[in-house]
Amino acid sequence: MACRSARFLALALLLAMSCLGASAYPALGGYMPVSNVLEHTEIIKDVIAFGNALAGESPDYAAAKKIYVFGAGNSCKSPTSVRTLQGFARADLTGESFADKFIAGGFPAKFWDTVILAALDGAQDFAGAMRTKRVTSLKKLVVGLCNFYASHELESAI
């Protein structure tokens, strides 16, 4: 009888701990994280600031580049280290399946950083390009970069 009570108590404790863990972090839409991922999600604010810098008839490429390189201060890896879009682009993800397939497809390892900087600077394939091409490319490139980096986060979590 004591063994049955001990099992019940252990099961009750495990259930209570799992309930506490599940509610210890705020829901993100329909997703209930099991660890604190809030700082990771804040990069979207940098993406929005990046897009806002490129809005209108006179995009501020210098401001967008500053956000890309230094961040907009929304997402931090630690109290002294800012998470940046360029940090995503420069991360060495070789050895991870998604990144390796990307590189095997003919893209250089630093593809994202090279092409985003070229578009921001109006250089290489973007030399003399119209505003619409540069702005549209930059916005799509940053979304692609975030998806690429998200694959890294997913792969490192499993």
C-alpha positions, -999 to +999 in steps of 0.1 A: +000+000+000+029+024+008+043+018-027+011+027-043+009+060-023+045+068-032+037+063-069+006+085-066+026+112-049+054+110-075+028+112-103+011+142-086+044+160-082+054+154-119+020+166-130+022+197-109+057+204-121+047+201-157+018+224-152+040+250-136+066+247-163+040+251-191+025+282-175+058+297-164+063+314-198+037+336-216+020+321-247+031+334-281-001+332-301-012+296-300+023+284-290+031+277-254+069+277-250+085+255-224+115+278-220+119+316-221+121+325-258+108+360-255+141+376-264+143+355-296+109+367-306+118+404-302+139+402-334+107+409-352+108+444-339+141+449-356+126+435-388+098+460-385+122+489-378+143+477-408+112+477-430+101+512-417+135+526-426+130+515-462+094+528-464+083+556-487+097+572-518+131+580-502+143+549-483+169+555-456+193+528-466+219+540-440+194+537-412+183+502-424+220+492-426+226+504-390+196+483-378+209+453-398+245+456-385+239+468-349+203+459-342+175+482-331+180+472-294+150+450-292+165+415-290+193+407-267+214+375-262+225+388-228+224+421-209+255+432-228+251+414-262+225+425-288+210+400-312+213+413-348+201+404-382+237+405-394+246+381-366+220+357-381+236+361-415+272+356-403+265+326-380+285+295-390+258+269-395+279+244-414+273+209-402+236+215-398+214+197-423+194+227-436+224+250-439+244+222-456+217+216-482+215+254-488+253+255-494+252+223-515+226+240-537+253+264-548+249+293-523+280+305-505+280+301-467+279+339-462+252+344-490+228+363-468+253+388-455+269+394-489+236+400-508+219+421-480+250+444-477+251+447-515+215+457-517+219+482-488+249+497-504+235+497-540+265+476-551+271+444-572+238+432-586+221+462-570+243+489-586+220+513-604+189+493-593+156+511-590+142+518-555+115+492-559+140+464-567+163+473-538+136+477-512+116+447-523+147+425-524+159+438-490+125+430-473+123+396-488+160+388-481+155+397-444+124+375-442+144+347-459+173+352-435+150+349-405+135+317-418+169+303-425+181+311-390+149+297-375+158+264-391+190+266-371+171+272-339+148+243-347+176+220-355+195+229-324+164+223-303+159+187-314 
